[in-house]
C-alpha cells in the first residue's frame, strides 16, 4: 500500500466502492425499515469537507479488496491536489428484510444530506428526473467519456452521473464442468437450457446459482439484443417511449425463459428470492457444485468473490438470439443539486474521474474505464466478455433515454416471478409502468 492509500485508510472508518459492482449488489427496491440501520457516519471536520455517501461492502476483513484500494487511491489524489477532506457515510443492508441501499440513497438525496453520492441506475434516473442532481457535463473529465456512458446517464439533457468503471455483467462458468460433459459454452437460450438439462441429468441438483438481484440480466439480454445491435436503437426506443411499442413484448421471452429455469429446477426460486448476491451462490460455485452463476466484471478480479477459483473460470455473455450478450448497467457518482459543499464536490469529482485517476483505478482492478482514453488488459477469464464489448456487442441494462427505467423495475418484477407470479402477471406490471409513464408525459408542461 502506498503512502496516499495508507493515509486515507488510516483516517476513514469506512470504505468507498468506486467500482459499482457492490452498489449493484443491493440495487432495487425493498422494505422500508429504519433508515438508520447499519449506517456508519464519519465525523465531519471543519476544513473543506466533502461528504460522500456510498455502500459499505460486506467482505472477509482479512481478504484483499481491489475495488476498495483503487477507490482509495483516487480519493487520496483529490485530497492531496485540492486540500479537501472526503468523509464517508455508508450503508449496506444486512438481508432481504432491510431497507435497500437505493431506498436510503433516495432519502438522503431528497433531504440534501451529503455532497457526492454513488448511485445505481434506477436511482440516477429517478433523482435526475426530479431535478435533484447537478449537471456534470461541464467537468473536464466529461469530455473524455465514452458515448455509452453519456447515453446511459444523461437525464433530460443533463449528464447527472459518472462512474469510475463501466460495469459489465456476464455468466461466470466452471469450464472444467462443461468440458467434463463435453458441453460447448451456450450461445442461445436453447443452448443454455440443454446445458442445464445435461448437468441436472448427471446429478447436479441446481445448475444455476441465483440471487435476488441479478436474474434480470438474463431478461435484459434477451429483450434488447436486437434493439441495441440491430441498427435501429433510437427508433425502437422512441416507439417504446411513445407507446407505439410495448415493453412487455420485449420482456416476455426473457420471463418465459426464467419460468422454464424455475419449472425444470435449474434454479432454486425460493432460495434466490431471499439470497444476497455472491453470499448465497458463491460457496457452491467455488466448490464445483454449481457450474453457472451470474456476476459483474470486477468479481473475477477480487479475492472476495471469484478471483482465485480452483478451476478454469470463463466469463461469457448471457444467451440471446444474437449469441453471448454482455449486459451493462450504468452506475455513477452524482452531486446533489443543493449540495452544501458543491464547489469542492465538483472539483473532487473532476480529479477522481480524470484520466490520470481512472488509469490508476483501472490498473488496480482491471476494469473497463468510462474514459475513451483509458484501457487496460483484462485477465484471461474475462477475455470472452471483453471481446464482445470491444466489438460493440452488448445490451445496456440502464438507459436514461428510456422513459420506463429498466434495471430496477426489471429486478423487482423478476422477484415477483420468483415469488410465484405468472409471466402474464409480470407482463401486466410492465404495461402498468408504461401506462403511468405515458400519462406522466401527457401532463408534463
BATORVO-211889 format. One record per residue (C-alpha): x, y, z. Coordinates in steps of 0.25 Angstrom, whole numbers, padded with zeros to 4 digits, always signed. Example, Ala and Ser with C-alpha at 12.3 -4.5 7.8 and 13.67 -1.06 7.14 Angstrom:
2
+0049-0018+0031+0055-0004+0029
END
This chain:
445
+0000+0000+0000+0006+0014-0004+0006+0026+0005-0006+0032-0001-0014+0020+0001-0009+0017+0015-0013+0032+0019-0027+0031+0015-0029+0017+0020-0024+0021+0034-0033+0033+0035-0046+0027+0030-0054+0017+0037-0062+0012+0025-0059+0009+0010-0062+0015-0003-0066+0005-0014-0064+0013-0027-0066+0000-0034-0081+0000-0035-0082-0015-0034-0084-0015-0019-0094-0004-0021-0102-0012-0031-0102-0024-0021-0112-0016-0013-0119-0010-0025-0134-0010-0026-0146-0006-0016-0148-0013-0003-0155-0012+0010-0155+0002+0017-0149+0000+0031-0142+0010+0040-0132+0017+0030-0122+0018+0041-0120+0003+0041-0105-0001+0038-0101+0014+0036-0087+0018+0039-0085+0033+0040-0071+0038+0039-0068+0050+0048-0069+0063+0040-0057+0073+0040-0056+0088+0039-0048+0090+0027-0052+0088+0012-0061+0076+0015-0067+0067+0004-0077+0057+0009-0078+0044+0000-0090+0034+0002-0086+0020-0003-0089+0006+0000-0081-0002+0010-0076-0015+0005-0079-0028+0013-0066-0036+0012-0056-0044+0019-0047-0033+0026-0035-0041+0024-0036-0042+0009-0030-0032-0001-0041-0023-0008-0036-0017-0020-0048-0008-0022-0046-0002-0009-0032+0000-0011-0034+0006-0025-0044+0016-0020-0036+0020-0008-0024+0023-0017-0033+0033-0026-0039+0039-0013-0025+0041-0008-0021+0048-0021-0032+0058-0020-0029+0061-0005-0015+0063-0008-0017+0072-0020-0029+0080-0014-0026+0080+0000-0040+0075+0003-0045+0064+0013-0054+0054+0008-0063+0048+0019-0071+0035+0016-0085+0032+0020-0088+0018+0017-0099+0007+0018-0102-0007+0014-0114-0016+0016-0112-0028+0025-0122-0036+0018-0135-0036+0009-0143-0030+0020-0135-0018+0022-0137-0005+0015-0129-0005+0002-0117+0004-0001-0125+0010-0012-0136+0014-0003-0126+0020+0007-0119+0028-0004-0133+0033-0009-0136+0038+0005-0122+0045+0007-0122+0052-0007-0136+0057-0005-0132+0062+0009-0119+0068+0004-0111+0060+0014-0098+0059+0006-0090+0065-0005-0086+0053-0014-0094+0040-0016-0090+0027-0022-0104+0023-0029-0110+0011-0036-0116+0013-0050-0131+0013-0045-0128+0024-0034-0120+0032-0045-0132+0033-0054-0142+0035-0042-0133+0047-0036-0129+0052-0049-0144+0053-0054-0147+0060-0040-0136+0070-0044-0129+0067-0031-0115+0065-0037-0105+0074-0043-0101+0075-0058-0087+0069-0059-0085+0072-0073-0077+0084-0071-0066+0076-0063-0053+0074-0071-0054+0059-0069-0067+0058-0076-0060+0062-0089-0053+0048-0089-0065+0039-0086-0069+0028-0095-0082+0031-0102-0089+0019-0096-0087+0025-0082-0093+0038-0087-0105+0031-0093-0108+0023-0080-0106+0035-0070-0112+0047-0078-0126+0051-0072-0134+0062-0078-0121+0067-0086-0113+0067-0073-0101+0057-0070-0105+0054-0056-0095+0043-0052-0081+0038-0056-0075+0024-0052-0061+0020-0049-0063+0008-0057-0073+0002-0067-0080-0010-0060-0082-0022-0069-0089-0034-0065-0087-0048-0070-0089-0062-0067-0077-0068-0059-0076-0082-0063-0067-0094-0058-0061-0098-0071-0056-0111-0065-0070-0116-0062-0074-0112-0077-0062-0120-0082-0066-0132-0073-0079-0134-0080-0074-0129-0094-0083-0117-0094-0080-0105-0102-0082-0091-0095-0096-0087-0098-0099-0076-0109-0114-0076-0109-0126-0079-0099-0128-0092-0105-0113-0096-0103-0113-0091-0089-0126-0100-0086-0119-0112-0092-0106-0110-0083-0115-0109-0071-0122-0122-0075-0109-0129-0076-0104-0124-0063-0117-0128-0056-0117-0142-0063-0103-0144-0057-0107-0141-0043-0104-0126-0042-0116-0122-0033-0116-0107-0037-0108-0104-0049-0110-0089-0048-0107-0081-0035-0116-0069-0034-0119-0058-0024-0130-0047-0023-0123-0037-0031-0117-0041-0044-0126-0051-0051-0131-0038-0059-0118-0039-0067-0124-0052-0074-0137-0044-0077-0130-0031-0082-0120-0039-0091-0132-0046-0098-0141-0034-0098-0131-0024-0104-0121-0032-0112-0127-0027-0125-0131-0013-0120-0116-0010-0117-0110-0018-0128-0119-0017-0140-0116-0003-0145-0130+0003-0141-0127+0007-0126-0132+0021-0126-0145+0018-0134-0148+0006-0125-0147+0014-0112-0155+0025-0118-0166+0015-0121-0166+0010-0107-0166+0024-0101-0178+0028-0110-0186+0015-0106-0185+0010-0121-0177-0002-0116-0179-0009-0103-0168-0012-0093-0176-0025-0089-0174-0030-0103-0159-0029-0102-0159-0035-0088-0168-0047-0090-0157-0056-0096-0147-0054-0084-0158-0056-0074-0163-0069-0081-0148-0074-0081-0147-0071-0066-0160-0078-0063-0154-0091-0070-0142-0090-0062-0151-0090-0050-0160-0101-0055-0149-0110-0058-0142-0108-0045-0130-0102-0051-0130-0090-0042-0136-0090-0027-0146-0079-0028-0149-0079-0013-0135-0078-0009-0132-0067-0020-0143-0059-0015-0137-0057-0001-0122-0058-0005-0111-0047-0005-0102-0047-0017-0090-0056-0017-0092-0059-0002-0103-0070-0005-0098-0076-0019-0083-0073-0017-0079-0085-0008-0085-0095-0017-0079-0089-0029-0065-0089-0023-0067-0103-0018-0070-0108-0032-0085-0112-0028-0091-0101-0037-0086-0099-0051-0092-0086-0054-0094-0072-0047-0096-0058-0052-0088-0047-0047-0081-0034-0050-0067-0032-0057-0060-0028-0045-0064-0041-0037-0054-0048-0046-0043-0039-0041-0045-0039-0026-0041-0049-0015-0054-0047-0008-0062-0052-0020-0058-0061-0031-0043-0057-0034-0036-0069-0030-0044-0082-0033-0038-0096-0033-0044-0098-0047-0043-0091-0061-0052-0079-0060-0058-0073-0072-0067-0061-0072-0077-0060-0084-0089-0053-0089-0103-0057-0086-0111-0065-0096-0118-0057-0107-0123-0059-0121-0110-0052-0125-0101-0061-0117-0094-0058-0104-0098-0044-0099-0092-0035-0088-0101-0027-0080-0096-0013-0076-0104-0005-0065-0098+0009-0062-0096+0014-0048-0089+0027-0045-0084+0038-0035-0094+0049-0035-0095+0062-0027-0107+0067-0020-0113+0079-0027-0113+0087-0014-0100+0081-0008-0095+0089+0003-0080+0087-0002-0084+0088-0017-0071+0095-0022-0062+0085-0015-0070+0073-0018-0069+0077-0033-0054+0079-0032-0053+0066-0025-0061+0058-0036-0052+0065-0046-0040+0059-0040-0045+0045-0037-0051+0044-0051-0039+0050-0058-0031+0041-0068-0020+0040-0058-0028+0035-0047-0037+0026-0056-0024+0020-0061-0019+0017-0047-0032+0011-0043-0033+0002-0055-0019-0003-0054-0022-0007-0040-0035-0015-0042-0034-0017-0058-0048-0012-0061-0054-0005-0073-0051+0010-0072-0062+0021-0075-0052+0029-0082-0049+0026-0096-0034+0029-0094-0032+0019-0083-0031+0004-0086-0024-0007-0078-0023-0022-0081-0033-0031-0075-0030-0044-0068-0031-0057-0077-0044-0061-0071-0051-0048-0075-0046-0049-0090-0059-0055-0096-0067-0044-0089-0057-0033-0093-0056-0037-0107-0071-0035-0109-0071-0022-0103-0059-0017-0112-0068-0022-0124-0079-0013-0118-0088-0025-0116-0095-0023-0103-0108-0018-0096-0110-0006-0087-0116-0010-0074-0120+0004-0072-0122+0015-0082-0128+0029-0077-0134+0031-0091-0144+0021-0088-0156+0027-0080-0158+0014-0073-0146+0011-0064-0140-0003-0067-0131-0008-0057-0138-0006-0044-0152-0009-0050-0148-0022-0057-0141-0027-0044-0154-0024-0036-0163-0031-0046-0153-0043-0047-0155-0044-0032-0170-0045-0034-0167-0057-0043-0158-0063-0033-0169-0062-0022-0180-0069-0031-0186-0058-0040-0189-0063-0055-0182-0058-0067-0195-0051-0071-0196-0044-0058-0182-0039-0059-0184-0034-0073-0196-0027-0067-0187-0020-0058-0178-0015-0069-0191-0010-0076-0195-0002-0064-0182+0004-0063-0182+0008-0078-0197+0014-0076-0192+0022-0064-0180+0027-0072-0189+0032-0083-0199+0038-0074-0188+0046-0068-0182+0051-0081-0196+0055-0085-0198+0065-0073-0183+0070-0073-0184+0085-0077
END
